[in-house]
Amino acid sequence: MLEDAFRQYADRRFSVCMDRWMTYGELDRLSAALGAWLQSRGLAPGARVAIMLPNVPQFAVTMAAVLRAGYTCVNVNPLYTARELRHQLADSGASAIVILENFAHTLAEVVEQTGVRHVVVTAMGDQLGGSYGAWITFAVRHLAKMVPAYALPL
């Protein structure tokens, strides 16, 4: 059903973020690519994939990718503490996570205590494209200092 809608409305606008429009066709292409990557990791059918993203364009791409790949979405509050995150990841049985880099430091504290083995980290400007996206990512990281240092062992 998703694929039919993506094809039928490929040229129509799906969403806007910071004056950057995404079409259904772009959502189709990006979610298919992420879904294929998740499948290439060898996740079992129906595996749980955690999505720790706020209201950013990457959320829709990730949600569509997870569903298209035959996995189960586990929505995670980006403001969770490390203890809360560890509990949700363990309780849900998530084996992968897509997370905004602003919150990766929280994941780094607990990831080895969970079943998560595959991590995708995205930056604020990733879906905005070109120099504008790069500028937004730079501003978030270095001017606003909204990305605490982290090291993920995976």
KANOR-V334994 format. One line per field, one symbol per residue. psi: psi as a letter, one per 40 degrees, with the letter a starting at -180 (. if undefined). Layout:
psi=???
This chain:
psi=ddddddddfdeihdiihfehihiddddddddddddddddeefiiheihhihgiagiddddddddddddefihhhhhheeiidddddddddddfheiihihddeddddddedeeiehehhhhiidedediadddddddddddddefegiiihhe.
